[in-house]
Every structure is written in structure tokens, then in C-alpha cells.
Amino acid sequence: MVKNGHACAVKGLSEQSIFGVEYNNPKFPRLGIESLRLSELLGRVPPGHFASPQRPSFHLLMLFTAGRGDHFLDFRRVRCKAGTLVHARPGQVQQFVLGQKLEADVSCCSRQNSSFPRFRWRTERLLEP
């Protein structure tokens, strides 16, 4: 549990277990935006990298395209399937659940990128089939 008592995918979680993640596009570091598949993102780092909750400093937009599973956003379970759209804003806590058979189109956009819309989505899931 975290300080506010919300559940998450990791038992015994504390505020110190949540680590910040900075934006890094390895192909074009100065571009500030990147689009890739979830499987590509998960394969880019060691397996344990996504085992704990993270607080990205960038926008993370995921449109799930295949499979069924869960994702956590601010310690709330989001049930994902093809057509589910999840937006994690900078500073929100998000967590991948490892070992699921999910695929998604992922867009990462740094806060400094002026091409990203300057509005806030008020929902975790914008599209559902």
C-alpha cells in the first residue's frame, strides 16, 4: 500500500518505491516525441525496469491494440483491451503489469515539446470499442 491506502500491482509499496523516469528518445534525443510499440518499449530496458511504479516526467499515451490485461494509473486499475486509450500525464504514477499479452501503440512526448496539445484529459480511458 502507498501512503493514501490505494492498491497497486506491487505488495508492500511505499512512496520511496516509486521512481521518476525522464524522457529519452534514443534515435532522436532532441526531438521530444516518439512513437513505438509497447513490445518495443518493454524490450528496450532490462526486465526489472518496469517491475515498480514509475512517475514519468513526460506524457505517455497508449492505445491498446491486442490482448487483455491491466495497467495502473495513480494506483487505480485500468482494464485494457483493444481500443482502450490510457494517458499518463507528467507526474502521474503509472505501472505496467509484467507478463501480460498486451500490445499497444505508444507515444511519448516531453513536457517541453510545444507540438503536444495544451489541454488535460480528465479520463483514464477515452476510447472503448
N, CA, C and O atoms as a GROMACS GRO file, in nm:
protein
  516
    1MET      N    1   0.084  -0.118   0.000
    1MET     CA    2   0.000   0.000   0.000
    1MET      C    3   0.088   0.124   0.000
    1MET      O    4   0.199   0.124   0.053
    2VAL      N    5   0.037   0.227  -0.060
    2VAL     CA    6   0.107   0.355  -0.056
    2VAL      C    7   0.045   0.437   0.054
    2VAL      O    8  -0.050   0.394   0.120
    3LYS      N    9   0.098   0.556   0.075
    3LYS     CA   10   0.056   0.641   0.184
    3LYS      C   11  -0.096   0.662   0.190
    3LYS      O   12  -0.153   0.662   0.299
    4ASN      N   13  -0.161   0.679   0.075
    4ASN     CA   14  -0.304   0.708   0.074
    4ASN      C   15  -0.389   0.581   0.080
    4ASN      O   16  -0.512   0.591   0.078
    5GLY      N   17  -0.329   0.463   0.086
    5GLY     CA   18  -0.403   0.340   0.102
    5GLY      C   19  -0.452   0.276  -0.026
    5GLY      O   20  -0.518   0.173  -0.020
    6HIS      N   21  -0.423   0.334  -0.141
    6HIS     CA   22  -0.466   0.275  -0.268
    6HIS      C   23  -0.388   0.149  -0.297
    6HIS      O   24  -0.271   0.137  -0.260
    7ALA      N   25  -0.451   0.057  -0.364
    7ALA     CA   26  -0.385  -0.067  -0.404
    7ALA      C   27  -0.302  -0.044  -0.529
    7ALA      O   28  -0.325   0.051  -0.603
    8CYS      N   29  -0.208  -0.131  -0.552
    8CYS     CA   30  -0.130  -0.128  -0.675
    8CYS      C   31  -0.082  -0.269  -0.705
    8CYS      O   32  -0.115  -0.362  -0.631
    9ALA      N   33  -0.007  -0.285  -0.810
    9ALA     CA   34   0.035  -0.418  -0.853
    9ALA      C   35   0.146  -0.476  -0.767
    9ALA      O   36   0.175  -0.596  -0.777
   10VAL      N   37   0.209  -0.397  -0.683
   10VAL     CA   38   0.321  -0.443  -0.601
   10VAL      C   39   0.282  -0.436  -0.455
   10VAL      O   40   0.244  -0.330  -0.405
   11LYS      N   41   0.290  -0.550  -0.384
   11LYS     CA   42   0.260  -0.551  -0.241
   11LYS      C   43   0.372  -0.483  -0.165
   11LYS      O   44   0.489  -0.491  -0.205
   12GLY      N   45   0.337  -0.416  -0.056
   12GLY     CA   46   0.437  -0.353   0.029
   12GLY      C   47   0.496  -0.227  -0.031
   12GLY      O   48   0.606  -0.188   0.007
   13LEU      N   49   0.426  -0.164  -0.122
   13LEU     CA   50   0.477  -0.045  -0.190
   13LEU      C   51   0.481   0.073  -0.094
   13LEU      O   52   0.390   0.092  -0.013
   14SER      N   53   0.585   0.152  -0.102
   14SER     CA   54   0.594   0.276  -0.027
   14SER      C   55   0.626   0.388  -0.125
   14SER      O   56   0.661   0.363  -0.240
   15GLU      N   57   0.614   0.511  -0.080
   15GLU     CA   58   0.642   0.627  -0.165
   15GLU      C   59   0.785   0.620  -0.220
   15GLU      O   60   0.810   0.666  -0.331
   16GLN      N   61   0.878   0.562  -0.143
   16GLN     CA   62   1.016   0.550  -0.188
   16GLN      C   63   1.032   0.448  -0.301
   16GLN      O   64   1.133   0.448  -0.371
   17SER      N   65   0.931   0.362  -0.320
   17SER     CA   66   0.937   0.260  -0.425
   17SER      C   67   0.905   0.317  -0.562
   17SER      O   68   0.929   0.252  -0.664
   18ILE      N   69   0.850   0.438  -0.566
   18ILE     CA   70   0.811   0.500  -0.692
   18ILE      C   71   0.927   0.584  -0.741
   18ILE      O   72   0.972   0.675  -0.672
   19PHE      N   73   0.976   0.553  -0.861
   19PHE     CA   74   1.090   0.630  -0.909
   19PHE      C   75   1.053   0.712  -1.033
   19PHE      O   76   0.968   0.673  -1.112
   20GLY      N   77   1.120   0.824  -1.045
   20GLY     CA   78   1.097   0.914  -1.158
   20GLY      C   79   1.162   0.861  -1.284
   20GLY      O   80   1.266   0.795  -1.280
   21VAL      N   81   1.099   0.890  -1.397
   21VAL     CA   82   1.151   0.849  -1.527
   21VAL      C   83   1.157   0.972  -1.616
   21VAL      O   84   1.057   1.041  -1.633
   22GLU      N   85   1.273   0.997  -1.673
   22GLU     CA   86   1.290   1.109  -1.765
   22GLU      C   87   1.269   1.061  -1.908
   22GLU      O   88   1.287   0.943  -1.937
   23TYR      N   89   1.232   1.151  -1.995
   23TYR     CA   90   1.211   1.116  -2.135
   23TYR      C   91   1.345   1.099  -2.206
   23TYR      O   92   1.437   1.178  -2.186
   24ASN      N   93   1.354   0.994  -2.288
   24ASN     CA   94   1.477   0.970  -2.363
   24ASN      C   95   1.442   0.900  -2.494
   24ASN      O   96   1.402   0.784  -2.494
   25ASN      N   97   1.456   0.969  -2.605
   25ASN     CA   98   1.437   0.910  -2.737
   25ASN      C   99   1.577   0.874  -2.788
   25ASN      O  100   1.654   0.963  -2.824
   26PRO      N  101   1.612   0.744  -2.790
   26PRO     CA  102   1.749   0.708  -2.826
   26PRO      C  103   1.786   0.738  -2.971
   26PRO      O  104   1.904   0.760  -3.000
   27LYS      N  105   1.688   0.741  -3.061
   27LYS     CA  106   1.718   0.767  -3.202
   27LYS      C  107   1.732   0.917  -3.230
   27LYS      O  108   1.821   0.959  -3.304
   28PHE      N  109   1.643   0.997  -3.171
   28PHE     CA  110   1.643   1.142  -3.194
   28PHE      C  111   1.628   1.213  -3.060
   28PHE      O  112   1.518   1.258  -3.027
   29PRO      N  113   1.735   1.225  -2.982
   29PRO     CA  114   1.728   1.277  -2.846
   29PRO      C  115   1.668   1.417  -2.834
   29PRO      O  116   1.607   1.448  -2.731
   30ARG      N  117   1.682   1.501  -2.934
   30ARG     CA  118   1.633   1.639  -2.924
   30ARG      C  119   1.492   1.656  -2.980
   30ARG      O  120   1.437   1.766  -2.973
   31LEU      N  121   1.434   1.551  -3.035
   31LEU     CA  122   1.303   1.563  -3.099
   31LEU      C  123   1.191   1.591  -2.999
   31LEU      O  124   1.105   1.675  -3.025
   32GLY      N  125   1.190   1.522  -2.886
   32GLY     CA  126   1.089   1.548  -2.784
   32GLY      C  127   0.962   1.469  -2.800
   32GLY      O  128   0.869   1.485  -2.720
   33ILE      N  129   0.953   1.384  -2.900
   33ILE     CA  130   0.835   1.299  -2.919
   33ILE      C  131   0.880   1.170  -2.986
   33ILE      O  132   0.975   1.168  -3.064
   34GLU      N  133   0.809   1.062  -2.953
   34GLU     CA  134   0.844   0.932  -3.009
   34GLU      C  135   0.721   0.843  -3.011
   34GLU      O  136   0.638   0.848  -2.920
   35SER      N  137   0.710   0.763  -3.114
   35SER     CA  138   0.602   0.667  -3.126
   35SER      C  139   0.662   0.529  -3.147
   35SER      O  140   0.752   0.512  -3.230
   36LEU      N  141   0.614   0.430  -3.072
   36LEU     CA  142   0.667   0.295  -3.083
   36LEU      C  143   0.563   0.195  -3.032
   36LEU      O  144   0.459   0.235  -2.979
   37ARG      N  145   0.590   0.068  -3.047
   37ARG     CA  146   0.502  -0.038  -2.998
   37ARG      C  147   0.536  -0.068  -2.852
   37ARG      O  148   0.650  -0.050  -2.810
   38LEU      N  149   0.437  -0.112  -2.776
   38LEU     CA  150   0.460  -0.147  -2.636
   38LEU      C  151   0.567  -0.256  -2.625
   38LEU      O  152   0.653  -0.248  -2.538
   39SER      N  153   0.562  -0.355  -2.712
   39SER     CA  154   0.661  -0.462  -2.708
   39SER      C  155   0.802  -0.408  -2.731
   39SER      O  156   0.898  -0.459  -2.672
   40GLU      N  157   0.815  -0.307  -2.814
   40GLU     CA  158   0.946  -0.244  -2.838
   40GLU      C  159   0.993  -0.170  -2.714
   40GLU      O  160   1.110  -0.178  -2.676
   41LEU      N  161   0.901  -0.098  -2.650
   41LEU     CA  162   0.935  -0.025  -2.527
   41LEU      C  163   0.978  -0.122  -2.417
   41LEU      O  164   1.079  -0.099  -2.351
   42LEU      N  165   0.903  -0.229  -2.397
   42LEU     CA  166   0.936  -0.326  -2.293
   42LEU      C  167   1.068  -0.397  -2.322
   42LEU      O  168   1.139  -0.435  -2.229
   43GLY      N  169   1.102  -0.416  -2.449
   43GLY     CA  170   1.226  -0.482  -2.487
   43GLY      C  171   1.348  -0.391  -2.484
   43GLY      O  172   1.461  -0.438  -2.499
   44ARG      N  173   1.327  -0.264  -2.464
   44ARG     CA  174   1.436  -0.165  -2.467
   44ARG      C  175   1.515  -0.160  -2.338
   44ARG      O  176   1.630  -0.115  -2.337
   45VAL      N  177   1.458  -0.207  -2.230
   45VAL     CA  178   1.521  -0.197  -2.098
   45VAL      C  179   1.525  -0.334  -2.031
   45VAL      O  180   1.455  -0.425  -2.075
   46PRO      N  181   1.605  -0.351  -1.925
   46PRO     CA  182   1.608  -0.479  -1.854
   46PRO      C  183   1.470  -0.514  -1.799
   46PRO      O  184   1.391  -0.424  -1.769
   47PRO      N  185   1.438  -0.643  -1.785
   47PRO     CA  186   1.306  -0.686  -1.741
   47PRO      C  187   1.257  -0.623  -1.611
   47PRO      O  188   1.139  -0.594  -1.599
   48GLY      N  189   1.345  -0.601  -1.515
   48GLY     CA  190   1.304  -0.545  -1.387
   48GLY      C  191   1.272  -0.397  -1.389
   48GLY      O  192   1.219  -0.344  -1.291
   49HIS      N  193   1.303  -0.328  -1.499
   49HIS     CA  194   1.283  -0.183  -1.506
   49HIS      C  195   1.138  -0.143  -1.481
   49HIS      O  196   1.112  -0.042  -1.415
   50PHE      N  197   1.044  -0.220  -1.533
   50PHE     CA  198   0.903  -0.186  -1.518
   50PHE      C  199   0.835  -0.260  -1.403
   50PHE      O  200   0.712  -0.259  -1.394
   51ALA      N  201   0.912  -0.325  -1.315
   51ALA     CA  202   0.853  -0.403  -1.206
   51ALA      C  203   0.792  -0.315  -1.098
   51ALA      O  204   0.703  -0.359  -1.026
   52SER      N  205   0.838  -0.191  -1.085
   52SER     CA  206   0.787  -0.100  -0.982
   52SER      C  207   0.712   0.016  -1.047
   52SER      O  208   0.732   0.044  -1.166
   53PRO      N  209   0.626   0.083  -0.971
   53PRO     CA  210   0.556   0.201  -1.024
   53PRO      C  211   0.654   0.311  -1.060
   53PRO      O  212   0.762   0.322  -1.001
   54GLN      N  213   0.615   0.392  -1.157
   54GLN     CA  214   0.701   0.500  -1.205
   54GLN      C  215   0.623   0.631  -1.210
   54GLN      O  216   0.501   0.632  -1.221
   55ARG      N  217   0.696   0.740  -1.202
   55ARG     CA  218   0.638   0.872  -1.218
   55ARG      C  219   0.709   0.940  -1.335
   55ARG      O  220   0.810   1.008  -1.316
   56PRO      N  221   0.656   0.921  -1.458
   56PRO     CA  222   0.722   0.981  -1.574
   56PRO      C  223   0.714   1.134  -1.571
   56PRO      O  224   0.617   1.192  -1.520
   57SER      N  225   0.815   1.196  -1.626
   57SER     CA  226   0.817   1.343  -1.637
   57SER      C  227   0.766   1.386  -1.775
   57SER      O  228   0.784   1.501  -1.814
   58PHE      N  229   0.702   1.296  -1.846
   58PHE     CA  230   0.656   1.322  -1.983
   58PHE      C  231   0.517   1.262  -2.002
   58PHE      O  232   0.471   1.184  -1.919
   59HIS      N  233   0.452   1.298  -2.111
   59HIS     CA  234   0.323   1.240  -2.146
   59HIS      C  235   0.345   1.101  -2.202
   59HIS      O  236   0.433   1.080  -2.285
   60LEU      N  237   0.265   1.005  -2.157
   60LEU     CA  238   0.268   0.869  -2.206
   60LEU      C  239   0.127   0.833  -2.251
   60LEU      O  240   0.035   0.827  -2.170
   61LEU      N  241   0.111   0.811  -2.379
   61LEU     CA  242  -0.020   0.783  -2.438
   61LEU      C  243  -0.014   0.643  -2.498
   61LEU      O  244   0.071   0.615  -2.583
   62MET      N  245  -0.105   0.554  -2.454
   62MET     CA  246  -0.104   0.416  -2.502
   62MET      C  247  -0.242   0.379  -2.556
   62MET      O  248  -0.341   0.385  -2.484
   63LEU      N  249  -0.247   0.341  -2.683
   63LEU     CA  250  -0.368   0.289  -2.744
   63LEU      C  251  -0.349   0.138  -2.758
   63LEU      O  252  -0.270   0.092  -2.841
   64PHE      N  253  -0.421   0.062  -2.676
   64PHE     CA  254  -0.406  -0.083  -2.676
   64PHE      C  255  -0.470  -0.140  -2.802
   64PHE      O  256  -0.581  -0.103  -2.839
   65THR      N  257  -0.398  -0.232  -2.866
   65THR     CA  258  -0.441  -0.286  -2.995
   65THR      C  259  -0.469  -0.435  -2.992
   65THR      O  260  -0.535  -0.487  -3.082
   66ALA      N  261  -0.419  -0.505  -2.890
   66ALA     CA  262  -0.440  -0.650  -2.884
   66ALA      C  263  -0.424  -0.698  -2.740
   66ALA      O  264  -0.352  -0.639  -2.661
   67GLY      N  265  -0.494  -0.807  -2.708
   67GLY     CA  266  -0.483  -0.870  -2.577
   67GLY      C  267  -0.577  -0.807  -2.475
   67GLY      O  268  -0.653  -0.715  -2.505
   68ARG      N  269  -0.570  -0.859  -2.355
   68ARG     CA  270  -0.646  -0.808  -2.240
   68ARG      C  271  -0.555  -0.810  -2.119
   68ARG      O  272  -0.474  -0.901  -2.103
   69GLY      N  273  -0.569  -0.710  -2.034
   69GLY     CA  274  -0.487  -0.705  -1.914
   69GLY      C  275  -0.512  -0.578  -1.838
   69GLY      O  276  -0.610  -0.508  -1.861
   70ASP      N  277  -0.422  -0.548  -1.747
   70ASP     CA  278  -0.437  -0.432  -1.659
   70ASP      C  279  -0.317  -0.339  -1.671
   70ASP      O  280  -0.206  -0.380  -1.705
   71HIS      N  281  -0.344  -0.215  -1.642
   71HIS     CA  282  -0.241  -0.113  -1.626
   71HIS      C  283  -0.285  -0.032  -1.505
   71HIS      O  284  -0.404  -0.020  -1.480
   72PHE      N  285  -0.191   0.023  -1.430
   72PHE     CA  286  -0.227   0.104  -1.314
   72PHE      C  287  -0.193   0.249  -1.342
   72PHE      O  288  -0.083   0.280  -1.388
   73LEU      N  289  -0.287   0.336  -1.313
   73LEU     CA  290  -0.268   0.480  -1.329
   73LEU      C  291  -0.314   0.546  -1.201
   73LEU      O  292  -0.431   0.537  -1.164
   74ASP      N  293  -0.221   0.614  -1.131
   74ASP     CA  294  -0.248   0.671  -0.999
   74ASP      C  295  -0.310   0.567  -0.907
   74ASP      O  296  -0.407   0.595  -0.835
   75PHE      N  297  -0.254   0.446  -0.909
   75PHE     CA  298  -0.291   0.334  -0.821
   75PHE      C  299  -0.431   0.281  -0.846
   75PHE      O  300  -0.486   0.209  -0.763
   76ARG      N  301  -0.489   0.316  -0.959
   76ARG     CA  302  -0.620   0.265  -0.996
   76ARG      C  303  -0.602   0.171  -1.114
   76ARG      O  304  -0.533   0.203  -1.211
   77ARG      N  305  -0.666   0.056  -1.104
   77ARG     CA  306  -0.657  -0.044  -1.210
   77ARG      C  307  -0.735   0.005  -1.332
   77ARG      O  308  -0.850   0.047  -1.320
   78VAL      N  309  -0.672  -0.002  -1.448
   78VAL     CA  310  -0.739   0.027  -1.574
   78VAL      C  311  -0.740  -0.105  -1.651
   78VAL      O  312  -0.634  -0.157  -1.687
   79ARG      N  313  -0.856  -0.156  -1.676
   79ARG     CA  314  -0.870  -0.281  -1.753
   79ARG      C  315  -0.852  -0.246  -1.901
   79ARG      O  316  -0.925  -0.164  -1.956
   80CYS      N  317  -0.755  -0.310  -1.963
   80CYS     CA  318  -0.718  -0.275  -2.100
   80CYS      C  319  -0.752  -0.387  -2.197
   80CYS      O  320  -0.738  -0.505  -2.166
   81LYS      N  321  -0.797  -0.347  -2.314
   81LYS     CA  322  -0.822  -0.437  -2.426
   81LYS      C  323  -0.807  -0.354  -2.552
   81LYS      O  324  -0.786  -0.233  -2.544
   82ALA      N  325  -0.818  -0.416  -2.667
   82ALA     CA  326  -0.806  -0.342  -2.793
   82ALA      C  327  -0.904  -0.226  -2.792
   82ALA      O  328  -1.023  -0.244  -2.769
   83GLY      N  329  -0.854  -0.106  -2.818
   83GLY     CA  330  -0.936   0.014  -2.821
   83GLY      C  331  -0.928   0.100  -2.697
   83GLY      O  332  -0.974   0.214  -2.699
   84THR      N  333  -0.869   0.049  -2.589
   84THR     CA  334  -0.854   0.129  -2.466
   84THR      C  335  -0.740   0.228  -2.484
   84THR      O  336  -0.631   0.190  -2.529
   85LEU      N  337  -0.764   0.353  -2.450
   85LEU     CA  338  -0.663   0.458  -2.459
   85LEU      C  339  -0.631   0.507  -2.319
   85LEU      O  340  -0.720   0.549  -2.245
   86VAL      N  341  -0.504   0.503  -2.282
   86VAL     CA  342  -0.459   0.547  -2.150
   86VAL      C  343  -0.362   0.663  -2.168
   86VAL      O  344  -0.269   0.655  -2.249
   87HIS      N  345  -0.384   0.770  -2.093
   87HIS     CA  346  -0.295   0.886  -2.097
   87HIS      C  347  -0.241   0.910  -1.956
   87HIS      O  348  -0.317   0.942  -1.864
   88ALA      N  349  -0.110   0.895  -1.939
   88ALA     CA  350  -0.044   0.929  -1.813
   88ALA      C  351   0.023   1.064  -1.832
   88ALA      O  352   0.112   1.080  -1.916
   89ARG      N  353  -0.022   1.162  -1.755
   89ARG     CA  354   0.034   1.296  -1.762
   89ARG      C  355   0.164   1.303  -1.681
   89ARG      O  356   0.186   1.219  -1.594
   90PRO      N  357   0.249   1.400  -1.710
   90PRO     CA  358   0.371   1.414  -1.631
   90PRO      C  359   0.338   1.424  -1.482
   90PRO      O  360   0.252   1.502  -1.441
   91GLY      N  361   0.408   1.343  -1.402
   91GLY     CA  362   0.388   1.344  -1.258
   91GLY      C  363   0.288   1.240  -1.207
   91GLY      O  364   0.287   1.211  -1.088
   92GLN      N  365   0.206   1.185  -1.295
   92GLN     CA  366   0.116   1.079  -1.251
   92GLN      C  367   0.196   0.950  -1.230
   92GLN      O  368   0.297   0.927  -1.296
   93VAL      N  369   0.149   0.868  -1.138
   93VAL     CA  370   0.214   0.740  -1.114
   93VAL      C  371   0.148   0.637  -1.203
   93VAL      O  372   0.026   0.624  -1.206
   94GLN      N  373   0.229   0.563  -1.276
   94GLN     CA  374   0.177   0.458  -1.363
   94GLN      C  375   0.261   0.333  -1.343
   94GLN      O  376   0.377   0.339  -1.303
   95GLN      N  377   0.199   0.219  -1.372
   95GLN     CA  378   0.270   0.093  -1.357
   95GLN      C  379   0.224  -0.009  -1.460
   95GLN      O  380   0.104  -0.031  -1.479
   96PHE      N  381   0.320  -0.070  -1.524
   96PHE     CA  382   0.293  -0.180  -1.614
   96PHE      C  383   0.279  -0.307  -1.530
   96PHE      O  384   0.345  -0.320  -1.426
   97VAL      N  385   0.195  -0.400  -1.572
   97VAL     CA  386   0.184  -0.531  -1.509
   97VAL      C  387   0.258  -0.626  -1.602
   97VAL      O  388   0.215  -0.650  -1.715
   98LEU      N  389   0.367  -0.679  -1.555
   98LEU     CA  390   0.452  -0.763  -1.639
   98LEU      C  391   0.391  -0.901  -1.661
   98LEU      O  392   0.314  -0.950  -1.579
   99GLY      N  393   0.426  -0.962  -1.774
   99GLY     CA  394   0.382  -1.097  -1.805
   99GLY      C  395   0.247  -1.105  -1.875
   99GLY      O  396   0.197  -1.215  -1.897
  100GLN      N  397   0.188  -0.993  -1.910
  100GLN     CA  398   0.061  -0.994  -1.981
  100GLN      C  399   0.085  -0.998  -2.131
  100GLN      O  400   0.193  -0.960  -2.179
  101LYS      N  401  -0.012  -1.044  -2.204
  101LYS     CA  402  -0.003  -1.048  -2.350
  101LYS      C  403  -0.081  -0.929  -2.406
  101LYS      O  404  -0.186  -0.946  -2.467
  102LEU      N  405  -0.030  -0.810  -2.385
  102LEU     CA  406  -0.090  -0.687  -2.435
  102LEU      C  407   0.000  -0.624  -2.540
  102LEU      O  408   0.122  -0.637  -2.534
  103GLU      N  409  -0.061  -0.558  -2.636
  103GLU     CA  410   0.015  -0.479  -2.734
  103GLU      C  411  -0.053  -0.344  -2.745
  103GLU      O  412  -0.175  -0.333  -2.731
  104ALA      N  413   0.026  -0.242  -2.770
  104ALA     CA  414  -0.028  -0.106  -2.780
  104ALA      C  415   0.062  -0.021  -2.869
  104ALA      O  416   0.180  -0.048  -2.885
  105ASP      N  417   0.001   0.083  -2.926
  105ASP     CA  418   0.077   0.190  -2.989
  105ASP      C  419   0.104   0.291  -2.879
  105ASP      O  420   0.012   0.336  -2.811
  106VAL      N  421   0.230   0.327  -2.861
  106VAL     CA  422   0.272   0.414  -2.751
  106VAL      C  423   0.331   0.541  -2.808
  106VAL      O  424   0.412   0.538  -2.901
  107SER      N  425   0.290   0.654  -2.752
  107SER     CA  426   0.351   0.782  -2.786
  107SER      C  427   0.405   0.844  -2.658
  107SER      O  428   0.335   0.851  -2.557
  108CYS      N  429   0.528   0.889  -2.663
  108CYS     CA  430   0.592   0.959  -2.551
  108CYS      C  431   0.622   1.100  -2.598
  108CYS      O  432   0.672   1.120  -2.709
  109CYS      N  433   0.592   1.197  -2.515
  109CYS     CA  434   0.614   1.336  -2.553
  109CYS      C  435   0.663   1.413  -2.432
  109CYS      O  436   0.598   1.414  -2.327
  110SER      N  437   0.778   1.479  -2.446
  110SER     CA  438   0.831   1.557  -2.335
  110SER      C  439   0.744   1.678  -2.309
  110SER      O  440   0.674   1.727  -2.398
  111ARG      N  441   0.748   1.726  -2.187
  111ARG     CA  442   0.670   1.846  -2.150
  111ARG      C  443   0.712   1.968  -2.231
  111ARG      O  444   0.630   2.055  -2.260
  112GLN      N  445   0.837   1.973  -2.267
  112GLN     CA  446   0.890   2.089  -2.338
  112GLN      C  447   0.847   2.093  -2.484
  112GLN      O  448   0.863   2.196  -2.550
  113ASN      N  449   0.795   1.983  -2.536
  113ASN     CA  450   0.758   1.977  -2.677
  113ASN      C  451   0.632   2.061  -2.699
  113ASN      O  452   0.526   2.030  -2.646
  114SER      N  453   0.644   2.166  -2.776
  114SER     CA  454   0.531   2.258  -2.798
  114SER      C  455   0.427   2.202  -2.893
  114SER      O  456   0.320   2.260  -2.907
  115SER      N  457   0.456   2.089  -2.959
  115SER     CA  458   0.359   2.035  -3.052
  115SER      C  459   0.251   1.952  -2.982
  115SER      O  460   0.152   1.914  -3.045
  116PHE      N  461   0.269   1.923  -2.852
  116PHE     CA  462   0.168   1.845  -2.780
  116PHE      C  463   0.054   1.936  -2.738
  116PHE      O  464   0.080   2.047  -2.692
  117PRO      N  465  -0.071   1.893  -2.753
  117PRO     CA  466  -0.184   1.979  -2.716
  117PRO      C  467  -0.176   2.025  -2.570
  117PRO      O  468  -0.132   1.950  -2.484
  118ARG      N  469  -0.216   2.147  -2.545
  118ARG     CA  470  -0.207   2.205  -2.411
  118ARG      C  471  -0.339   2.196  -2.335
  118ARG      O  472  -0.383   2.294  -2.274
  119PHE      N  473  -0.401   2.082  -2.339
  119PHE     CA  474  -0.521   2.061  -2.260
  119PHE      C  475  -0.503   1.934  -2.178
  119PHE      O  476  -0.413   1.854  -2.205
  120ARG      N  477  -0.588   1.916  -2.078
  120ARG     CA  478  -0.579   1.798  -1.993
  120ARG      C  479  -0.698   1.709  -2.018
  120ARG      O  480  -0.813   1.754  -2.016
  121TRP      N  481  -0.670   1.583  -2.040
  121TRP     CA  482  -0.778   1.487  -2.050
  121TRP      C  483  -0.819   1.449  -1.909
  121TRP      O  484  -0.734   1.424  -1.824
  122ARG      N  485  -0.947   1.445  -1.884
  122ARG     CA  486  -0.997   1.419  -1.750
  122ARG      C  487  -1.034   1.272  -1.727
  122ARG      O  488  -1.088   1.238  -1.622
  123THR      N  489  -1.004   1.188  -1.821
  123THR     CA  490  -1.042   1.047  -1.806
  123THR      C  491  -0.923   0.958  -1.832
  123THR      O  492  -0.831   0.995  -1.905
  124GLU      N  493  -0.925   0.840  -1.773
  124GLU     CA  494  -0.816   0.744  -1.796
  124GLU      C  495  -0.838   0.670  -1.926
  124GLU      O  496  -0.741   0.635  -1.994
  125ARG      N  497  -0.962   0.645  -1.960
  125ARG     CA  498  -0.994   0.572  -2.082
  125ARG      C  499  -1.081   0.661  -2.170
  125ARG      O  500  -1.192   0.696  -2.131
  126LEU      N  501  -1.031   0.695  -2.286
  126LEU     CA  502  -1.106   0.783  -2.375
  126LEU      C  503  -1.182   0.705  -2.481
  126LEU      O  504  -1.288   0.749  -2.526
  127LEU      N  505  -1.131   0.591  -2.521
  127LEU     CA  506  -1.195   0.511  -2.624
  127LEU      C  507  -1.217   0.371  -2.574
  127LEU      O  508  -1.126   0.311  -2.516
  128GLU      N  509  -1.331   0.317  -2.596
  128GLU     CA  510  -1.362   0.177  -2.569
  128GLU      C  511  -1.446   0.128  -2.683
  128GLU      O  512  -1.543   0.194  -2.719
  129PRO      N  513  -1.413   0.013  -2.741
  129PRO     CA  514  -1.494  -0.039  -2.853
  129PRO      C  515  -1.635  -0.076  -2.807
  129PRO      O  516  -1.716  -0.121  -2.888
   0.00000   0.00000   0.00000
